[in-house]
Amino acid sequence: MKKLINAIDGVEEQMILGLVKSAPKKLRKLECGNVVVRAEKKSGKVALVSGGGSGHEPAHGGFVGKGMLDCAVAGAVFTSPTPDKIFEGIKAVATDAGVLCIVKNYTGDVLNFEMAIDMAGDEDIKVDHVVVNDDVAVKDSLYTTGRRGVAGTVLVHKIAGAKAESGATLEEVKAVAEKVIANVRTMGMAISPCTVPAAGKPGFELAEDEMEIGIGIHGEPGTHREKISSADEIAKTLLDKILADIDYKGREVVVMVNGMGATPLMELCIINNFVQDYLAAAGVKVYDTMVGNYMTSIEMAGFSLTLLRLDDELKELYDAPADTPALKR
């Protein structure tokens, strides 16, 4: 295993410290653990809390800032943060308007966030949550019951964050987050696995001529393995599964071409070139496109495609200002 790290047991904390030091005017780290909050606490508006295992950078700490998250809680690599750390994050950012937790649909994340929410409720903190399940690849996996939450989570952060900044109530922020969840779909693939530092070996193996279709974001294998094909053919496979899930025809969408950590921007742009033409031919109107690393799997080589179906409200909130280390609008 070759990685640019120090001690394996210091990876997560040193990563968080480095992130905060890269944006000291925007971020600070809580003393209780790997919890990142805004440098200036928001007042009188709904606060957003998210998080999950480390290894998905820039998610989730990179999306803390004006117009998006108020707090991101990081667990060990690919491991849910514990309820006590989530609770500390909720307490640190809670306002009279309440807190909304945005949780990816993995069993550990859901259970631990729900426990933290119960703890917050015991202290009379007004808090609610939504669960993101945008992955169309699998219905159930080793990690969760139902569909997994993957890169579409970033769009939930963006749009719910904008709604919160507008001064909306907790109920209104939750409703718009659920609207995004209902209209966003993702599917991914990999041409090489990633290595969790503590494990010291790849999560799965692929031959030189193989690819994995339907991967998650925790180094887990996908739905099936097949011979590698061209970028256009791979993108078509993923898009066809997404387009078959809900009706995008005649609608405006946001497209996210998300790198899994080790995919060059050159290759992501080649993929996007096909995606734009294919969607146009399918009668889907692209309103905006995001190309880059947003929800990664350490150094996995591969990508995911996300489509968000828009209406006027979602479009306005998507366009609203945001100022975070990883996303600015």
Sequence and secondary structure as in RCSB ss.txt:
>XXXX:A:sequence
MKKLINAIDGVEEQMILGLVKSAPKKLRKLECGNVVVRAEKKSGKVALVSGGGSGHEPAHGGFVGKGMLDCAVAG
AVFTSPTPDKIFEGIKAVATDAGVLCIVKNYTGDVLNFEMAIDMAGDEDIKVDHVVVNDDVAVKDSLYTTGRRGV
AGTVLVHKIAGAKAESGATLEEVKAVAEKVIANVRTMGMAISPCTVPAAGKPGFELAEDEMEIGIGIHGEPGTHR
EKISSADEIAKTLLDKILADIDYKGREVVVMVNGMGATPLMELCIINNFVQDYLAAAGVKVYDTMVGNYMTSIEM
AGFSLTLLRLDDELKELYDAPADTPALKR
>XXXX:A:secstr
   S S GGGHHHHHHHHHHHHSTTTEEE TTSSEEEESS   SS EEEEEEEESSTTTTGGGBSBTSBSEEEEE
EETS   HHHHHHHHHHH  TT EEEEEES HHHHHHHHHHHHHHHHTT  EEEEEE  B S S  SS SSS   
THHHHHHHHHHHHHHTT  HHHHHHHHHHHHHHEEEEEEEEE  B TTT SBSS   TTEEEES  SSS   SEE
EE   HHHHHHHHHHHHHTTS  TT EEEEEEEE BS  HHHHHHHHHHHHHHHHHTT EEEEEEEE SS  TTB
EEEEEEEEE  HHHHHHHHS  B SS B 
